[in-house]
Amino acid sequence: MAVYSKFAIIGAGISGIAAAKQLAKYQPLVFEATNSLGGVWRHCSYKSTKLQTPRCDFEFSDYPWPERDNSSFPSHLEILDYLYSYATFFDLLKLVRFNSKVVEIRFVGDPETTDVVGKTGEYGSLLPGQPVWEVAVQTNQSETVQWYSFEFLVICTGKYGDVPKIPVFPHNKGPEIFEGKVLHTLDYSKLDKDAATKLLEGKKVVVIGYKKSAIDLAVECAEANQVCLLMALEQRRAVSKFIESYLVRKLPLQKYGLKPDHPFEEDYASCQMAILPEFFFSEADKGKILFKRASKWWFWEGGIEFEDNTRLEADVVVLATGYDGKKKLKAIIPEPFGSLIEFPSGMMPLYRGTINPLIPNMAFVGYLESVSNLHTAELRCKWLARLVDDQFKLPSVETMLEQTTKEMEIMKRTTRFYKRHCISTYSINHSDEICEEMGWESWRKKSWLAEAFSPYNSQDYEEEK
Ligand SMILES: Cc1cc2nc3c(=O)[nH]c(=O)nc-3n(C[C@H](O)[C@H](O)[C@H](O)COP(=O)(O)OP(=O)(O)OC[C@H]3O[C@@H](n4cnc5c(N)ncnc54)[C@H](O)[C@@H]3O)c2cc1C
């Protein structure tokens, strides 16, 4: 017999905890697959992983960081402490079921709502008073599952972590022929300090990737006293990652062949900038981090090989090739809804970054990126809580679809990397629209002077009394 409750939240990272706080009065059940809060900050971080957003921007609106004016970027452990402390302060831990992985979701609502082709009219009741979804939960990896039923689901399973993106290789040129060790950064994150050092020490290491996890790993590798080759996969993107540090620290991009050949704004608009770790260029200057650009590569027995048939010897190849967050979603969201998760463009059609107009009684938090994903998630959860409280109504399905299509077109015009669905350039406009829809003031500073001269941050979006 299924256990019944109004709300379930799936995932207890930053997004899931933000949702739990805003929906706390409904006593939602929060299912978390692992034994910890924090998601990526627990499971995709290494010793050197730090936040790239200033702490005063990555902050819940009603819970300041202990040293919010400290200009250093917090480590992943500090972020976890902050999140646990927030969850404890607002008594949210009692809502979380740890080691509880959602393995299947079934639709048990009105069968007419599964007829999604050409759907128009009202979105439908958010809390209809009867179950719309059934959820199978596997606890502690046991063989059996417990079924639950809910009126509304909030999906917060994260864009990163859990499912690694592994490159596809030509026949007989994949990791199976390599005599060394191949691992993804997700596996590297699981190693303790000693095991990580042992893996890298005295080895020829190649890190494949150009994003934050690749850059951090290259430095860890250099610090383990190794020469590490950082191999960027796509020329145009590879170099762009470094532009922020160039601006901040005027570093030698040209010297290392890292100068971007597309506008910096495109990276900002697609949330693709990375703050470089402190010793990145000093390790490069010592010759401990080498760079290579390559569009195609594969394995040979002793290492990796490039298009021009040149070969590189390696003992360890680390794939910093990212994650497949949509695969995670598609694994649990049933048809016909699973196919609606993304537009053919690859972006998720989410009204206010939260509701897919064609998927009933389900919200998504954490799939729209910005400069501060915590702020983006929290504001959308506040919007959601007021929506379910009937403080405002959703527009018609057609209007919501028009809006999501318009946003997609704007993203496409702004950056060629639009698939990441990042709103960094429009964050403030989105926040204004959300505030107006909730009936809040969108000009949120206490004075015109502050409005003109002080930047917006999470605290400006504190509850309106
Ligand atoms: C290396 C790295 C650096 C980053 N740096 C920044 C930064 O500086 N600034 C910034 O704003 N953002 C940054 N991000 C983005 C980061 O992902 C977000 O800030 C935020 O932490 C995401 O939280 P989330 O809750 O949406 O997802 P996650 O942290 O991924 O949490 C999802 C949770 O869902 C659980 N889960 C998944 N599937 C299931 C299931 N089927 N059943 C039950 N539970 C499930 C997972 O175990 C996990 O705990 C970074 C990400 C990475 C990987």
The ligand as an SDF file (V2000), in Angstrom:
LIG
                    3D

 53 58  0  0  0  0  0  0  0  0999 V2000
   32.5650   21.3930   -9.6890 C   0  0  0  0  0  0  0  0  0  0  0  0
   31.3550   22.2770   -9.6210 C   0  0  0  0  0  0  0  0  0  0  0  0
   31.4870   23.6170   -9.2920 C   0  0  0  0  0  0  0  0  0  0  0  0
   30.3700   24.4400   -9.2450 C   0  0  0  0  0  0  0  0  0  0  0  0
   30.5280   25.7590   -8.8830 N   0  0  0  0  0  0  0  0  0  0  0  0
   29.4400   26.5640   -8.8020 C   0  0  0  0  0  0  0  0  0  0  0  0
   29.5500   27.9300   -8.3770 C   0  0  0  0  0  0  0  0  0  0  0  0
   30.6300   28.4120   -8.0890 O   0  0  0  0  0  0  0  0  0  0  0  0
   28.4440   28.6890   -8.3030 N   0  0  0  0  0  0  0  0  0  0  0  0
   27.2090   28.1990   -8.6000 C   0  0  0  0  0  0  0  0  0  0  0  0
   26.2270   28.9410   -8.5050 O   0  0  0  0  0  0  0  0  0  0  0  0
   27.0740   26.9170   -9.0030 N   0  0  0  0  0  0  0  0  0  0  0  0
   28.1470   26.0950   -9.1030 C   0  0  0  0  0  0  0  0  0  0  0  0
   28.0030   24.7930   -9.4960 N   0  0  0  0  0  0  0  0  0  0  0  0
   26.6770   24.3130   -9.8900 C   0  0  0  0  0  0  0  0  0  0  0  0
   26.0280   23.4980   -8.7760 C   0  0  0  0  0  0  0  0  0  0  0  0
   25.6370   22.3500   -9.4320 O   0  0  0  0  0  0  0  0  0  0  0  0
   24.9040   24.2740   -8.1260 C   0  0  0  0  0  0  0  0  0  0  0  0
   25.4310   25.4150   -7.4900 O   0  0  0  0  0  0  0  0  0  0  0  0
   24.0950   23.5440   -7.0620 C   0  0  0  0  0  0  0  0  0  0  0  0
   24.8880   23.1160   -5.9850 O   0  0  0  0  0  0  0  0  0  0  0  0
   23.2820   22.4250   -7.6520 C   0  0  0  0  0  0  0  0  0  0  0  0
   22.4320   21.9210   -6.6620 O   0  0  0  0  0  0  0  0  0  0  0  0
   21.2460   20.9330   -6.9950 P   0  0  0  0  0  0  0  0  0  0  0  0
   20.5870   20.6550   -5.7110 O   0  0  0  0  0  0  0  0  0  0  0  0
   20.4220   21.4910   -8.0830 O   0  0  0  0  0  0  0  0  0  0  0  0
   21.9210   19.6310   -7.6020 O   0  0  0  0  0  0  0  0  0  0  0  0
   22.9250   18.5750   -6.9360 P   0  0  0  0  0  0  0  0  0  0  0  0
   23.9140   19.2470   -6.0910 O   0  0  0  0  0  0  0  0  0  0  0  0
   23.4180   17.7300   -8.0480 O   0  0  0  0  0  0  0  0  0  0  0  0
   21.9930   17.6900   -5.9900 O   0  0  0  0  0  0  0  0  0  0  0  0
   21.1160   16.7360   -6.5040 C   0  0  0  0  0  0  0  0  0  0  0  0
   20.8080   15.7190   -5.4200 C   0  0  0  0  0  0  0  0  0  0  0  0
   19.8220   14.8170   -5.9140 O   0  0  0  0  0  0  0  0  0  0  0  0
   20.1550   13.5000   -5.5100 C   0  0  0  0  0  0  0  0  0  0  0  0
   19.5270   12.5740   -6.4570 N   0  0  0  0  0  0  0  0  0  0  0  0
   19.7940   12.4360   -7.7820 C   0  0  0  0  0  0  0  0  0  0  0  0
   18.9850   11.4840   -8.3270 N   0  0  0  0  0  0  0  0  0  0  0  0
   18.1870   11.0270   -7.3100 C   0  0  0  0  0  0  0  0  0  0  0  0
   17.1580   10.0450   -7.2520 C   0  0  0  0  0  0  0  0  0  0  0  0
   16.7690    9.3540   -8.3270 N   0  0  0  0  0  0  0  0  0  0  0  0
   16.5600    9.8190   -6.0480 N   0  0  0  0  0  0  0  0  0  0  0  0
   16.9260   10.5240   -4.9430 C   0  0  0  0  0  0  0  0  0  0  0  0
   17.9150   11.4630   -4.9540 N   0  0  0  0  0  0  0  0  0  0  0  0
   18.5290   11.7250   -6.1300 C   0  0  0  0  0  0  0  0  0  0  0  0
   21.6670   13.4800   -5.5640 C   0  0  0  0  0  0  0  0  0  0  0  0
   22.1890   12.4450   -4.7570 O   0  0  0  0  0  0  0  0  0  0  0  0
   22.0250   14.8690   -5.0480 C   0  0  0  0  0  0  0  0  0  0  0  0
   22.1930   14.8970   -3.6520 O   0  0  0  0  0  0  0  0  0  0  0  0
   29.0960   23.9340   -9.5510 C   0  0  0  0  0  0  0  0  0  0  0  0
   28.9660   22.5830   -9.9020 C   0  0  0  0  0  0  0  0  0  0  0  0
   30.0760   21.7570   -9.9360 C   0  0  0  0  0  0  0  0  0  0  0  0
   29.8980   20.3210  -10.3210 C   0  0  0  0  0  0  0  0  0  0  0  0
  1  2  1  0
  2  3  1  0
  2 52  2  0
  3  4  2  0
  4  5  1  0
  4 50  1  0
  5  6  2  0
  6  7  1  0
  6 13  1  0
  7  8  2  0
  7  9  1  0
  9 10  1  0
 10 11  2  0
 10 12  1  0
 12 13  2  0
 13 14  1  0
 14 15  1  0
 14 50  1  0
 15 16  1  0
 16 17  1  0
 16 18  1  0
 18 19  1  0
 18 20  1  0
 20 21  1  0
 20 22  1  0
 22 23  1  0
 23 24  1  0
 24 25  2  0
 24 26  1  0
 24 27  1  0
 27 28  1  0
 28 29  2  0
 28 30  1  0
 28 31  1  0
 31 32  1  0
 32 33  1  0
 33 34  1  0
 33 48  1  0
 34 35  1  0
 35 36  1  0
 35 46  1  0
 36 37  1  0
 36 45  1  0
 37 38  2  0
 38 39  1  0
 39 40  1  0
 39 45  2  0
 40 41  1  0
 40 42  2  0
 42 43  1  0
 43 44  2  0
 44 45  1  0
 46 47  1  0
 46 48  1  0
 48 49  1  0
 50 51  2  0
 51 52  1  0
 52 53  1  0
M  END
$$$$
